[in-house]
Amino acid sequence: MSGTVVAIDGPAASGKSSTARKVAEELGFQHLDSGALYRGVTLVALELARVRGAGGGDPLAAVDPETILRSAEDRGLMLQPDGHGFSAYYAGEPVDDAIRSDQVTARVSAVSAVPVIREWINGRLRAMVRAGMDVVVDGRDIGTVVFPEAELKVFLTAAPQTRAARRLAQQGSSADRVAVAEEAERLAARDQADSTRSIAPLARAADAVELDTTELDFQEQVACIVALARSRGY
């Protein structure tokens, strides 16, 4: 690698993206959101499915993955540096809002599970680092699969109830006891599915620093990771 990588992995609703974004800002790195590319490929898949008259159904049933990736390349799906992060572009236009739509969100999990798509995206993430970018990258397999040679790996976690309360607060939803319990149950099921899937399962790298944020606020968890990075000379 030419650039420096700080890899932040962890289960759903552990605050990976918001934490990674702030850590990147503090270190003067770029925040590389791997999920943005998966969402971008999903957007391409949905567009191709509509062209083929598949409507809002499963785009993978209407278009094969190789065709999706060929279109993504031909029409220039990419992430461009923007401040301390990246913005997604497709066909020369910014698509940050489009890749966060409900339609993309509903289908990105299925698209991201396709091995050839994961390989394509991982290759582009690695190319950015080879070009000399210093990045903070978050995901579920960054330290184990995408950047196993990362200089600093952090596995961010928290109790399911804590993650549930944070997720509900972020959504602006009610965070009463029943709602938190229901959301915690959903997150526990997601943890189980992510940890046991055959393709790039959620796992803590052997050399990752585990950071339990159950009793930490946002600024404290950011400060912990920045301190770890500083201790390594970043």
ChimeraX attribute file (.defattr): number of C-alpha atoms within 10 A of each C-alpha:
attribute: neighborCount
match mode: 1-to-1
recipient: residues
	/A:1	17
	/A:2	13
	/A:3	15
	/A:4	19
	/A:5	25
	/A:6	28
	/A:7	29
	/A:8	28
	/A:9	30
	/A:10	24
	/A:11	25
	/A:12	22
	/A:13	20
	/A:14	24
	/A:15	22
	/A:16	23
	/A:17	21
	/A:18	13
	/A:19	22
	/A:20	28
	/A:21	22
	/A:22	22
	/A:23	27
	/A:24	22
	/A:25	17
	/A:26	13
	/A:27	17
	/A:28	15
	/A:29	24
	/A:30	24
	/A:31	27
	/A:32	31
	/A:33	22
	/A:34	20
	/A:35	19
	/A:36	19
	/A:37	24
	/A:38	22
	/A:39	25
	/A:40	25
	/A:41	28
	/A:42	27
	/A:43	28
	/A:44	24
	/A:45	28
	/A:46	25
	/A:47	17
	/A:48	20
	/A:49	21
	/A:50	15
	/A:51	11
	/A:52	12
	/A:53	11
	/A:54	16
	/A:55	14
	/A:56	12
	/A:57	14
	/A:58	16
	/A:59	25
	/A:60	18
	/A:61	10
	/A:62	18
	/A:63	16
	/A:64	11
	/A:65	19
	/A:66	12
	/A:67	13
	/A:68	23
	/A:69	19
	/A:70	12
	/A:71	17
	/A:72	20
	/A:73	14
	/A:74	11
	/A:75	14
	/A:76	14
	/A:77	23
	/A:78	21
	/A:79	23
	/A:80	13
	/A:81	14
	/A:82	11
	/A:83	12
	/A:84	19
	/A:85	20
	/A:86	17
	/A:87	16
	/A:88	22
	/A:89	19
	/A:90	20
	/A:91	14
	/A:92	11
	/A:93	10
	/A:94	16
	/A:95	18
	/A:96	17
	/A:97	8
	/A:98	14
	/A:99	24
	/A:100	15
	/A:101	12
	/A:102	9
	/A:103	15
	/A:104	21
	/A:105	13
	/A:106	12
	/A:107	20
	/A:108	19
	/A:109	14
	/A:110	12
	/A:111	21
	/A:112	19
	/A:113	15
	/A:114	13
	/A:115	13
	/A:116	13
	/A:117	18
	/A:118	17
	/A:119	12
	/A:120	14
	/A:121	20
	/A:122	17
	/A:123	12
	/A:124	15
	/A:125	19
	/A:126	16
	/A:127	14
	/A:128	17
	/A:129	18
	/A:130	14
	/A:131	11
	/A:132	12
	/A:133	19
	/A:134	23
	/A:135	26
	/A:136	30
	/A:137	28
	/A:138	29
	/A:139	22
	/A:140	25
	/A:141	21
	/A:142	29
	/A:143	29
	/A:144	22
	/A:145	14
	/A:146	22
	/A:147	20
	/A:148	16
	/A:149	15
	/A:150	20
	/A:151	17
	/A:152	21
	/A:153	30
	/A:154	23
	/A:155	25
	/A:156	25
	/A:157	21
	/A:158	20
	/A:159	14
	/A:160	23
	/A:161	19
	/A:162	17
	/A:163	23
	/A:164	26
	/A:165	22
	/A:166	17
	/A:167	21
	/A:168	17
	/A:169	12
	/A:170	10
	/A:171	10
	/A:172	9
	/A:173	11
	/A:174	12
	/A:175	17
	/A:176	10
	/A:177	11
	/A:178	10
	/A:179	15
	/A:180	21
	/A:181	16
	/A:182	13
	/A:183	20
	/A:184	20
	/A:185	15
	/A:186	14
	/A:187	20
	/A:188	18
	/A:189	12
	/A:190	14
	/A:191	17
	/A:192	14
	/A:193	13
	/A:194	18
	/A:195	17
	/A:196	13
	/A:197	11
	/A:198	9
	/A:199	14
	/A:200	18
	/A:201	17
	/A:202	22
	/A:203	19
	/A:204	23
	/A:205	18
	/A:206	10
	/A:207	15
	/A:208	19
	/A:209	16
	/A:210	17
	/A:211	16
	/A:212	14
	/A:213	19
	/A:214	15
	/A:215	10
	/A:216	13
	/A:217	9
	/A:218	12
	/A:219	11
	/A:220	12
	/A:221	20
	/A:222	19
	/A:223	15
	/A:224	15
	/A:225	22
	/A:226	20
	/A:227	15
	/A:228	16
	/A:229	17
	/A:230	11
	/A:231	9
	/A:232	10
	/A:233	7
	/A:234	16
